[in-house]
C-alpha cells in the first residue's frame, strides 16, 4: 500500500471516531444537599455579648454577613502575637510539607497535561557488527559492517472518549484540594499559636494569683498562731489554716506543668525544639478581645472553609474515576509515525536512498475481561458515593463547630459577668472587714479572711478571660478565617442537587 493510500485510510478512521469524541463519560457533579438554615444555632445568637457597663467584661458585637479582615489574628491587636504567627508560618514543618505537596500537585498537572499533545522523540544510533558465515550455512564468509541510523518518531493517543481530559481534570482537582490543604494548615497553625500564647498568659496569671493567695494565707496563719499562743483560739484553727495553705500550694505544680506544656507546644508550632525556645512571658493584657465579631453566612462558610473545599475537590476527583472506568469499555486508539534514514556509512546518512519512514495506527477493544470492567465501574461509583457522604459530614461538622463557638462566646460572657459580680461582692466584703477593723469592731483576722476569699476568686477571672479570647479565635477558625483567594483550575461546573 502506497503512503498516500495509508494516510487516507487513517484519516477516514479518525473521522469516524471523531463523531464519538464529544461524549462525556463522567457524570455531572451534583453537590449533596446539606440541611441548613439562616442561623447556626437553634435559637439565634444574640448580637451583643457581654456588658459595656462593666469594664471587666468587655462587650462583643456580632456582625451577621460580614467577613473578617486579613489577616484575621490582627483583630486581637497584639504585635507579639503577630510576630509569633508570622514566624510559625515561615518555619513550621507542617506548612513546609503542605507547600511541597502543592508543588508536587502542580507538577502532576503538567504531567497529565502533556498527554493531551503528541509525543515527539529523536533517536540516533551507530553500531559496528560482525556476522558469522555459519548463519548462511558456511557457504559465505563472515562480514563486518557499520550501521548509522537517525529517526524522528511521533506518537499520539487521540482522546476520542475523554480519558486524557479526565486524567487532567482529576489532577487539577487534586491540585485545588492541595491548595485548600495548605490554607487549612496555615489556618490551623495560626489558631494553635494563638491558643498556646493565650494559654501561657492565662496559666501565668493563675500562678501569680495563686502565689499571692498563698502569701495572704500565710499572713493569716501567723495571726492565727499568735492567737493560739495567746489562748484566743484552738490548735485546730492553726491546723485548718495550714491545710488551706497546703491546698493552695498543691495547685501550683499542675498550673506550672500546664504552662510548660503550652510553651513546649508553642516551640513546636514555631518550628524549633522546646530546649531552643527562649522563655517567653505573655500577659492577658497583651491581647485585646475583638469588640466586633464578623459572622459569615452559612453560604459563605461553604466557600471559605478549606476542609469543605477539599471535600468538594475529592468529589470531583472521584467523578473522574467514574469516567475513566466507563472509558475502559471503549477502544483505545494509538497513532504513530516515524521518519529518518539508515546507512552503512555516515556520509550516506542524508542521501535520499537512505530514507526510511513508517505510519501506523492501532486500535485495542476489550471483548471479555471476566467482569473486571463492570466491577471497576461499580467501585468507582461507590468511591464517588463515599466522597459525597464525606462532603455532607464535613459541612455538618463545620456548622457544629461554628455553633459550638457561638454558644461558647455567649456562655463565656455570662460566666465573666457572674465572676465580675462575685469579685465586686468580695471586694465589698473586704472593704467592710477593713472598716470594721479600723473601728475596732473586729480583729484583723476578719480582714485577712476576706482578702483570702477575694484572692481565691482571682484565678477564675484569668481562666474566663482566656476562654473568651480562645473561643473567639476558635470561631474565626471555624468560619475559615479571612477570605482566601479562590484559585480553581480547570474545575468542572457545579450543579445543585435536586
C-alpha positions in Angstrom: 0.0 0.0 0.0 1.3 3.4 -1.0 1.8 6.1 1.7 -1.0 8.3 0.2 -3.5 5.4 0.5 -2.4 4.7 4.0 -2.8 8.3 5.0 -6.3 8.4 3.5 -7.3 5.2 5.4 -6.1 6.6 8.7 -7.9 9.9 8.1 -11.1 8.1 7.4 -10.7 6.1 10.6 -10.1 9.2 12.6 -13.1 11.0 11.2 -15.3 8.0 12.1 -14.1 8.0 15.6 -14.2 11.8 16.0 -18.0 11.6 15.9 -17.8 9.9 19.3 -15.3 12.3 20.7 -17.9 14.7 22.1 -19.4 12.2 24.5 -18.9 12.9 28.3 -18.4 9.7 30.1 -18.1 11.2 33.6 -21.5 12.2 35.1 -22.0 15.8 36.1 -21.0 16.8 39.6 -24.0 17.2 41.9 -23.2 18.7 45.3 -25.1 16.9 48.1 -27.9 18.9 49.7 -27.0 19.6 53.4 -29.9 20.9 55.5 -29.0 24.5 56.5 -30.8 27.5 58.0 -30.3 31.2 58.3 -28.8 30.6 61.8 -26.1 28.3 63.0 -27.8 27.5 66.3 -31.4 26.5 67.1 -32.0 29.9 68.8 -30.4 32.9 67.0 -27.3 34.1 68.7 -27.6 37.5 70.4 -26.0 40.3 68.5 -24.5 41.8 71.7 -22.4 39.7 74.1 -21.1 40.9 77.4 -21.8 44.2 79.1 -20.4 47.6 78.4 -21.4 48.7 81.9 -18.7 46.6 83.5 -15.1 47.3 82.2 -14.1 43.8 83.4 -16.5 42.2 80.9 -15.8 43.9 77.5 -18.7 43.6 75.2 -18.7 41.9 71.7 -21.0 42.7 68.9 -21.8 40.1 66.2 -22.0 41.4 62.7 -24.0 39.0 60.6 -23.0 38.6 57.0 -19.6 40.3 57.4 -16.2 38.9 56.6 -13.0 39.0 58.6 -10.3 41.4 57.8 -7.0 39.9 56.6 -5.1 38.6 58.4 -7.7 37.6 61.0 -5.4 37.3 64.0 -4.7 41.1 63.9 -8.2 41.5 65.3 -6.6 40.8 68.8 -4.2 43.8 68.4 -1.2 42.0 69.8 2.1 42.8 68.0 3.7 40.0 69.9 1.1 37.5 68.6 1.5 38.8 65.1 5.3 38.2 65.2 4.8 34.7 66.5 2.3 33.7 63.9 4.4 35.1 61.1 7.4 33.1 62.4 5.3 30.0 62.7 4.0 30.3 59.1 7.6 30.7 57.9 9.3 27.9 59.9 6.6 25.3 60.6 7.4 21.9 59.1 3.7 21.2 58.7 3.3 24.2 56.4 6.5 23.4 54.6 5.2 19.9 53.9 1.9 21.2 52.6 3.8 23.7 50.3 5.9 20.8 49.0 2.8 18.7 48.3 1.3 21.7 46.5 4.4 21.9 44.3 4.1 18.2 43.6 0.4 18.6 42.7 1.3 21.3 40.2 3.9 19.1 38.6 1.4 16.3 38.3 -1.0 18.6 36.5 1.8 19.4 34.0 2.4 15.7 33.6 -1.2 14.9 32.9 -1.5 17.9 30.5 1.4 16.5 28.4 -0.7 13.5 27.4 -3.1 15.8 25.5 -0.3 16.6 23.0 1.7 14.4 20.5 4.9 13.0 21.9 8.0 13.6 19.7 11.3 11.9 20.1 14.7 11.8 18.3 16.7 8.5 18.0 20.3 8.5 16.8 22.3 5.3 16.7 25.6 4.0 15.4 26.8 0.3 15.6 29.6 -1.9 14.3 28.6 -5.5 13.6 30.4 -8.7 12.6 28.3 -11.6 11.2 29.4 -15.2 11.1 29.3 -17.2 7.9 27.7 -20.0 9.9 24.4 -18.0 9.7 24.4 -18.8 5.9 25.4 -22.5 6.1 29.1 -21.8 6.0 29.0 -21.1 2.2 29.9 -17.5 2.5 32.4 -15.8 4.7 31.5 -13.6 7.6 31.3 -9.9 7.2 31.8 -6.7 9.2 29.8 -3.6 8.6 28.7 -0.4 10.3 25.2 1.0 10.5 24.2 4.6 11.1 20.6 5.5 11.9 18.7 8.7 12.6 14.9 8.8 13.2 12.2 11.2 14.4 9.2 9.4 16.0 5.8 10.8 16.8 3.1 9.0 18.8 -0.3 10.3 19.7 -3.3 8.9 21.7 -6.4 10.6 20.3 -8.7 11.5 23.2 -11.8 10.2 21.5 -13.5 9.2 24.8 -12.1 11.9 27.0 -9.8 9.7 29.1 -6.9 12.1 28.8 -9.1 15.1 29.7 -10.4 13.1 32.7 -6.9 12.5 33.9 -6.1 16.1 33.5 -9.3 17.1 35.3 -8.5 14.7 38.1 -5.0 16.1 38.6 -6.4 19.7 38.7 -8.9 18.6 41.3 -6.1 17.2 43.4 -4.2 20.5 42.9 -7.1 22.5 44.1 -7.5 20.2 47.1 -3.9 20.5 47.9 -4.1 24.3 47.7 -7.0 24.2 50.2 -5.0 21.8 52.4 -2.2 24.4 52.5 -4.7 27.0 53.6 -6.1 24.7 56.2 -2.7 24.0 57.6 -2.0 27.8 57.8 -5.3 28.5 59.4 -5.0 25.7 62.0 -1.4 26.7 62.7 -2.3 30.3 63.4 -5.2 29.3 65.7 -2.9 26.9 67.6 -0.3 29.6 68.1 -2.9 32.0 69.5 -4.3 29.3 71.7 -0.9 28.4 73.1 0.1 32.0 73.7 -3.1 32.8 75.5 -2.8 29.6 77.4 0.7 30.7 78.6 -0.7 34.1 79.6 -3.7 32.5 81.5 -1.7 30.0 83.4 0.9 32.6 84.3 -1.9 34.8 85.6 -3.3 31.9 87.6 0.1 31.1 89.1 0.6 34.7 90.1 -2.8 34.9 91.7 -2.3 31.6 93.5 1.1 32.8 94.8 -0.5 36.0 96.2 -3.2 33.9 97.7 -0.7 31.7 99.5 1.1 34.8 100.8 -2.2 36.1 102.2 -2.9 32.7 103.8 0.5 32.6 105.4 0.0 36.0 106.8 -3.3 34.8 108.3 -1.6 31.7 109.6 0.9 33.9 111.6 -2.1 35.7 113.1 -3.9 32.5 114.0 -0.7 31.1 115.6 -0.3 34.3 117.6 -3.9 33.9 118.7 -3.3 30.3 119.7 -0.3 31.2 121.7 -2.4 33.9 123.5 -5.1 31.4 124.2 -7.7 33.2 121.9 -8.2 30.2 119.6 -7.6 26.5 119.4 -4.9 24.4 117.8 -7.5 23.1 115.4 -7.7 26.6 113.8 -4.0 26.6 113.2 -4.2 23.2 111.6 -7.1 24.2 109.4 -5.2 27.3 108.2 -2.2 25.2 107.4 -4.4 22.9 105.4 -5.7 25.8 103.3 -2.1 26.9 102.6 -1.1 23.3 101.6 -4.2 23.0 99.4 -3.3 26.2 97.6 0.4 25.1 97.2 -0.8 21.8 95.7 -2.5 23.8 92.9 0.8 25.4 91.8 2.6 22.3 90.2 -0.3 21.4 87.9 -0.5 25.0 86.7 3.3 25.1 86.2 3.1 21.9 84.3 0.2 23.2 82.1 2.3 26.3 81.3 5.3 24.2 80.4 3.1 22.1 78.0 1.9 25.3 76.4 5.4 26.6 76.0 6.6 23.3 74.5 3.7 23.3 72.1 4.5 26.8 71.1 8.1 25.8 70.4 7.0 23.0 68.0 4.5 25.3 66.3 7.3 27.8 65.7 9.4 25.0 64.1 12.0 24.7 66.9 12.8 22.3 69.7 11.5 23.1 73.2 15.0 23.4 74.5 15.9 26.0 72.0 12.9 28.3 72.6 13.6 31.3 74.7 11.4 31.6 77.7 8.5 33.8 76.7 6.2 35.6 79.1 2.8 36.6 77.9 0.1 38.6 79.8 -3.6 38.7 79.2 -3.3 42.4 78.9 -1.2 41.9 75.7 -4.4 40.7 73.9 -7.5 42.7 73.2 -10.8 41.0 72.9 -12.2 41.9 69.4 -15.2 44.1 70.1 -16.7 43.4 66.6 -17.0 39.8 65.6 -17.9 39.2 61.9 -20.1 36.2 61.4 -20.2 34.9 57.8 -23.4 33.5 56.4 -23.7 29.7 56.0 -23.5 30.0 52.2 -20.2 31.9 52.6 -18.9 29.3 55.0 -19.3 26.6 52.3 -17.0 28.6 50.0 -14.5 29.7 52.6 -13.8 26.7 54.8 -10.7 24.9 53.4 -11.9 21.5 54.5 -15.2 21.9 52.7 -13.3 22.9 49.6 -11.1 19.8 50.0 -14.2 17.6 50.3 -15.7 19.2 47.1 -12.5 18.6 45.1 -12.4 15.0 46.3 -15.8 14.5 44.8 -14.6 16.0 41.5 -11.6 13.6 41.6 -13.8 10.6 42.3 -16.0 11.6 39.3 -13.0 11.4 37.0 -12.5 7.9 38.3 -16.1 7.0 37.2 -15.5 8.4 33.7 -12.2 6.6 33.4 -13.8 3.3 34.5 -16.6 3.8 31.9 -14.0 4.6 29.2 -12.4 1.1 29.6 -15.3 -0.3 27.7 -14.4 1.6 24.5 -11.5 1.2 22.1 -8.0 2.6 22.7 -6.6 4.2 19.6 -2.9 4.8 19.1 -1.3 6.7 16.1 2.4 6.7 15.4 4.7 7.9 12.7 8.4 8.0 12.1 10.8 9.3 9.5 14.6 9.0 9.3 17.4 7.4 7.4 19.6 4.3 7.7 23.0 3.9 6.0 26.2 1.9 6.1 28.3 5.0 6.2 27.9 8.3 7.9 28.3 10.1 4.7 25.3 8.5 3.1 23.0 9.0 6.1 21.4 12.0 4.5 21.1 10.5 0.9 17.6 10.1 -0.5 18.2 6.4 -1.0 18.8 6.0 2.8 15.4 7.5 3.8 13.1 5.3 5.9 9.6 6.1 7.2 6.6 4.4 8.7 3.0 5.3 9.6 0.9 3.2 12.0 -2.3 3.0 13.8 -3.6 0.6 16.4 -7.0 0.0 18.0 -7.5 -2.1 21.1 -11.0 -3.1 22.1 -11.7 -5.2 25.2 -14.1 -8.1 24.5 -14.1 -10.3 27.6 -12.4 -9.5 30.9 -14.2 -11.7 33.3 -16.4 -9.0 34.8 -13.4 -6.8 35.7 -14.6 -3.7 33.9 -18.0 -3.8 35.4 -16.5 -4.3 38.8 -14.2 -1.3 38.3 -17.2 0.8 37.3 -19.2 -0.2 40.4 -16.1 0.5 42.6 -15.7 4.0 41.0 -19.4 4.8 41.7 -19.0 3.6 45.3 -15.9 5.7 45.8 -17.8 8.7 44.5 -20.7 8.0 46.8 -18.3 7.8 49.7 -16.9 11.3 48.8 -20.4 12.7 48.7 -21.1 11.3 52.2 -17.8 12.7 53.4 -18.7 16.1 52.0 -22.0 16.1 53.9 -20.2 15.1 57.1 -17.6 17.8 56.6 -20.3 20.5 56.1 -22.3 19.4 59.1 -19.1 19.3 61.3 -18.3 22.8 60.1 -21.8 24.1 61.2 -21.4 22.3 64.5 -18.0 24.0 65.2 -19.4 27.4 64.4 -22.5 26.7 66.6 -20.2 25.5 69.5 -18.0 28.6 69.2 -21.0 30.9 69.2 -22.5 29.3 72.3 -19.1 29.3 74.0 -18.8 33.1 73.4 -22.3 33.6 74.9 -21.6 31.4 77.9 -18.1 32.8 78.5 -19.6 36.3 78.6 -22.2 35.1 81.1 -19.5 33.5 83.2 -17.4 36.7 83.1 -20.4 38.7 84.3 -21.1 36.3 87.1 -17.4 36.3 88.1 -17.3 40.1 88.0 -20.3 40.3 90.3 -18.6 37.8 92.7 -15.4 39.9 92.7 -17.5 43.0 93.4 -19.1 41.3 96.3 -15.8 40.0 97.7 -14.2 43.5 97.3 -17.1 44.9 99.3 -16.7 42.3 101.9 -13.0 43.1 102.2 -13.8 46.8 102.4 -16.3 46.2 105.2 -13.8 44.0 107.1 -11.2 46.7 106.9 -13.6 49.3 108.1 -14.7 47.2 111.0 -11.1 46.5 111.9 -10.2 50.3 111.9 -13.3 51.0 114.0 -12.3 48.3 116.5 -15.4 46.2 115.9 -13.5 43.2 114.5 -10.0 41.9 114.7 -7.5 41.8 111.9 -8.2 38.1 111.1 -11.5 39.1 109.5 -9.6 41.3 107.1 -7.2 38.5 106.2 -10.0 36.1 105.7 -11.8 38.5 103.4 -8.7 39.1 101.5 -8.0 35.4 101.1 -11.6 34.9 99.8 -11.1 37.6 97.3 -7.8 36.3 96.1 -9.3 32.8 95.8 -11.6 34.0 93.1 -9.0 35.8 91.1 -7.6 32.7 89.2 -11.1 32.0 87.8 -11.2 35.5 86.3 -8.0 34.8 84.4 -9.4 31.5 83.1 -12.6 33.1 81.9 -10.7 36.0 80.2 -8.5 33.5 78.4 -11.6 31.4 77.4 -13.2 34.4 75.8 -10.0 35.1 73.7 -9.6 31.4 72.8 -13.2 30.9 71.9 -13.2 34.0 69.7 -10.2 32.6 67.9 -12.0 29.2 67.6 -14.9 31.0 66.0 -12.7 32.7 63.5 -11.0 29.4 62.6 -14.4 27.6 62.4 -15.5 30.3 59.9 -12.5 29.6 57.7 -10.5 32.6 58.8 -10.3 35.6 56.5 -11.5 35.0 52.9 -8.9 33.1 50.9 -8.3 33.8 47.2 -10.4 31.4 45.2 -7.9 29.7 42.8 -9.7 26.9 41.0 -8.0 25.4 37.9 -10.0 23.5 35.3 -12.8 22.9 37.7 -16.0 21.4 36.2 -19.3 23.2 36.5 -21.2 22.5 39.8 -24.8 21.7 39.6 -27.1 21.9 42.6 -28.5 18.5 43.6 -32.3 18.1 43.0 
